[in-house]
Amino acid sequence: MTDRTRAHVYVTGKVQGVYFRATTRDTAREAGVDGWVRNLDDGRVEAVFEGPEEAVESLVEFCHEGSDAARVEDVEVNYEQPQGEDGFRVRW
């Protein structure tokens, strides 16, 4: 699993109520990336992407745009050791 990387992402802007989580889930599944996405009480979206480095980077790039209705203001990314995420889900 050494070819896997993990990105922990916080997205700021108009990112709740605009299908950001569902679009992220669908994009991650298409890219073969594991992890999760959820809304935070402060209006941000938090996500974890785990998988091959190139695929994870494509999801990080996606977060700078988000869903069609989103208006992303900032994306904070922290890289971590993979933790064995399996599948991609929306967390509540």
PyRosetta script that sets phi, psi and omega in degrees:
from pyrosetta import init, pose_from_sequence

init()
pose = pose_from_sequence("MTDRTRAHVYVTGKVQGVYFRATTRDTAREAGVDGWVRNLDDGRVEAVFEGPEEAVESLVEFCHEGSDAARVEDVEVNYEQPQGEDGFRVRW")
pose.set_psi(1, 15.6)
pose.set_omega(1, -177.6)
pose.set_phi(2, -71.5)
pose.set_psi(2, -16.6)
pose.set_omega(2, 179.0)
pose.set_phi(3, -84.6)
pose.set_psi(3, 1.4)
pose.set_omega(3, -179.8)
pose.set_phi(4, -94.2)
pose.set_psi(4, 148.3)
pose.set_omega(4, 174.8)
pose.set_phi(5, -131.4)
pose.set_psi(5, 166.4)
pose.set_omega(5, -179.0)
pose.set_phi(6, -135.4)
pose.set_psi(6, 128.6)
pose.set_omega(6, 176.3)
pose.set_phi(7, -117.7)
pose.set_psi(7, 128.6)
pose.set_omega(7, 176.9)
pose.set_phi(8, -106.8)
pose.set_psi(8, 117.6)
pose.set_omega(8, -167.3)
pose.set_phi(9, -121.1)
pose.set_psi(9, 139.3)
pose.set_omega(9, 172.0)
pose.set_phi(10, -122.3)
pose.set_psi(10, 124.7)
pose.set_omega(10, -176.6)
pose.set_phi(11, -114.0)
pose.set_psi(11, 127.4)
pose.set_omega(11, -178.5)
pose.set_phi(12, -111.5)
pose.set_psi(12, 145.9)
pose.set_omega(12, 177.4)
pose.set_phi(13, 135.2)
pose.set_psi(13, -155.3)
pose.set_omega(13, 174.8)
pose.set_phi(14, -86.6)
pose.set_psi(14, 85.7)
pose.set_omega(14, -172.5)
pose.set_phi(15, -126.3)
pose.set_psi(15, 4.5)
pose.set_omega(15, 174.8)
pose.set_phi(16, -115.4)
pose.set_psi(16, 141.7)
pose.set_omega(16, -179.3)
pose.set_phi(17, 76.6)
pose.set_psi(17, 18.3)
pose.set_omega(17, -178.0)
pose.set_phi(18, -130.0)
pose.set_psi(18, 24.6)
pose.set_omega(18, 179.2)
pose.set_phi(19, 63.6)
pose.set_psi(19, 23.6)
pose.set_omega(19, 179.5)
pose.set_phi(20, -62.1)
pose.set_psi(20, -46.9)
pose.set_omega(20, -177.7)
pose.set_phi(21, -64.6)
pose.set_psi(21, -46.3)
pose.set_omega(21, -178.7)
pose.set_phi(22, -63.9)
pose.set_psi(22, -41.3)
pose.set_omega(22, 179.6)
pose.set_phi(23, -67.4)
pose.set_psi(23, -38.9)
pose.set_omega(23, 176.5)
pose.set_phi(24, -62.3)
pose.set_psi(24, -45.5)
pose.set_omega(24, 179.1)
pose.set_phi(25, -57.9)
pose.set_psi(25, -49.5)
pose.set_omega(25, -177.8)
pose.set_phi(26, -63.5)
pose.set_psi(26, -41.3)
pose.set_omega(26, -180.0)
pose.set_phi(27, -65.4)
pose.set_psi(27, -42.1)
pose.set_omega(27, 179.7)
pose.set_phi(28, -64.7)
pose.set_psi(28, -43.7)
pose.set_omega(28, 180.0)
pose.set_phi(29, -63.3)
pose.set_psi(29, -41.4)
pose.set_omega(29, 177.8)
pose.set_phi(30, -62.2)
pose.set_psi(30, -35.0)
pose.set_omega(30, -178.0)
pose.set_phi(31, -85.1)
pose.set_psi(31, -6.7)
pose.set_omega(31, -178.5)
pose.set_phi(32, 74.8)
pose.set_psi(32, 31.1)
pose.set_omega(32, -179.3)
pose.set_phi(33, -102.6)
pose.set_psi(33, 135.7)
pose.set_omega(33, 177.8)
pose.set_phi(34, -94.3)
pose.set_psi(34, 163.7)
pose.set_omega(34, 175.8)
pose.set_phi(35, 137.9)
pose.set_psi(35, -149.3)
pose.set_omega(35, -176.5)
pose.set_phi(36, -158.7)
pose.set_psi(36, 166.6)
pose.set_omega(36, 177.0)
pose.set_phi(37, -144.2)
pose.set_psi(37, 144.8)
pose.set_omega(37, 178.3)
pose.set_phi(38, -154.4)
pose.set_psi(38, 157.6)
pose.set_omega(38, 172.1)
pose.set_phi(39, -82.3)
pose.set_psi(39, 145.6)
pose.set_omega(39, 173.4)
pose.set_phi(40, -107.2)
pose.set_psi(40, 155.5)
pose.set_omega(40, -178.5)
pose.set_phi(41, -61.3)
pose.set_psi(41, -24.2)
pose.set_omega(41, -178.2)
pose.set_phi(42, -86.4)
pose.set_psi(42, 6.8)
pose.set_omega(42, 176.5)
pose.set_phi(43, 96.9)
pose.set_psi(43, -9.2)
pose.set_omega(43, 177.5)
pose.set_phi(44, -84.1)
pose.set_psi(44, 168.8)
pose.set_omega(44, 170.0)
pose.set_phi(45, -114.0)
pose.set_psi(45, 135.6)
pose.set_omega(45, 176.7)
pose.set_phi(46, -112.1)
pose.set_psi(46, 138.7)
pose.set_omega(46, 178.5)
pose.set_phi(47, -144.8)
pose.set_psi(47, 152.6)
pose.set_omega(47, 172.2)
pose.set_phi(48, -124.6)
pose.set_psi(48, 128.2)
pose.set_omega(48, 177.8)
pose.set_phi(49, -118.8)
pose.set_psi(49, 129.1)
pose.set_omega(49, -179.4)
pose.set_phi(50, -136.2)
pose.set_psi(50, 130.0)
pose.set_omega(50, 179.4)
pose.set_phi(51, 163.1)
pose.set_psi(51, -160.9)
pose.set_omega(51, 177.8)
pose.set_phi(52, -58.5)
pose.set_psi(52, 141.3)
pose.set_omega(52, -173.4)
pose.set_phi(53, -52.3)
pose.set_psi(53, -46.0)
pose.set_omega(53, -177.7)
pose.set_phi(54, -63.2)
pose.set_psi(54, -40.6)
pose.set_omega(54, 179.5)
pose.set_phi(55, -68.2)
pose.set_psi(55, -41.1)
pose.set_omega(55, 178.4)
pose.set_phi(56, -63.4)
pose.set_psi(56, -43.0)
pose.set_omega(56, 178.9)
pose.set_phi(57, -62.1)
pose.set_psi(57, -35.3)
pose.set_omega(57, 178.0)
pose.set_phi(58, -64.6)
pose.set_psi(58, -34.6)
pose.set_omega(58, 177.2)
pose.set_phi(59, -72.1)
pose.set_psi(59, -38.2)
pose.set_omega(59, 176.1)
pose.set_phi(60, -61.0)
pose.set_psi(60, -43.2)
pose.set_omega(60, 177.8)
pose.set_phi(61, -63.3)
pose.set_psi(61, -40.9)
pose.set_omega(61, 177.4)
pose.set_phi(62, -55.9)
pose.set_psi(62, -39.1)
pose.set_omega(62, -177.4)
pose.set_phi(63, -62.7)
pose.set_psi(63, -22.7)
pose.set_omega(63, 177.7)
pose.set_phi(64, -72.6)
pose.set_psi(64, -18.0)
pose.set_omega(64, 177.8)
pose.set_phi(65, -111.2)
pose.set_psi(65, -50.1)
pose.set_omega(65, -179.5)
pose.set_phi(66, 73.9)
pose.set_psi(66, -158.3)
pose.set_omega(66, 179.7)
pose.set_phi(67, -71.7)
pose.set_psi(67, 168.5)
pose.set_omega(67, -176.6)
pose.set_phi(68, -57.2)
pose.set_psi(68, -37.0)
pose.set_omega(68, -176.1)
pose.set_phi(69, -88.0)
pose.set_psi(69, -7.7)
pose.set_omega(69, -177.6)
pose.set_phi(70, -74.0)
pose.set_psi(70, 153.3)
pose.set_omega(70, 171.5)
pose.set_phi(71, -129.3)
pose.set_psi(71, 93.8)
pose.set_omega(71, -176.0)
pose.set_phi(72, -79.4)
pose.set_psi(72, 129.6)
pose.set_omega(72, 177.4)
pose.set_phi(73, -101.5)
pose.set_psi(73, -35.2)
pose.set_omega(73, -177.0)
pose.set_phi(74, -156.3)
pose.set_psi(74, 147.9)
pose.set_omega(74, 175.0)
pose.set_phi(75, -130.8)
pose.set_psi(75, 119.6)
pose.set_omega(75, 176.9)
pose.set_phi(76, -103.8)
pose.set_psi(76, 126.5)
pose.set_omega(76, -176.6)
pose.set_phi(77, -124.1)
pose.set_psi(77, 130.6)
pose.set_omega(77, 173.2)
pose.set_phi(78, -123.1)
pose.set_psi(78, 129.5)
pose.set_omega(78, 178.8)
pose.set_phi(79, -94.7)
pose.set_psi(79, 136.8)
pose.set_omega(79, -174.7)
pose.set_phi(80, -134.7)
pose.set_psi(80, 171.5)
pose.set_omega(80, 174.3)
pose.set_phi(81, -71.9)
pose.set_psi(81, 136.9)
pose.set_omega(81, 176.6)
pose.set_phi(82, -56.3)
pose.set_psi(82, 144.3)
pose.set_omega(82, -178.4)
pose.set_phi(83, -119.1)
pose.set_psi(83, 11.4)
pose.set_omega(83, 175.0)
pose.set_phi(84, 82.9)
pose.set_psi(84, 31.8)
pose.set_omega(84, 175.9)
pose.set_phi(85, -57.2)
pose.set_psi(85, 144.7)
pose.set_omega(85, -179.4)
pose.set_phi(86, -134.2)
pose.set_psi(86, 112.7)
pose.set_omega(86, -176.7)
pose.set_phi(87, 84.7)
pose.set_psi(87, 172.2)
pose.set_omega(87, 178.6)
pose.set_phi(88, -128.5)
pose.set_psi(88, 132.9)
pose.set_omega(88, -175.6)
pose.set_phi(89, -141.2)
pose.set_psi(89, 158.3)
pose.set_omega(89, 170.3)
pose.set_phi(90, -89.7)
pose.set_psi(90, 124.4)
pose.set_omega(90, 177.6)
pose.set_phi(91, -96.6)
pose.set_psi(91, 150.2)
pose.set_omega(91, -179.1)
pose.set_phi(92, -110.7)
pose.dump_pdb("model.pdb")
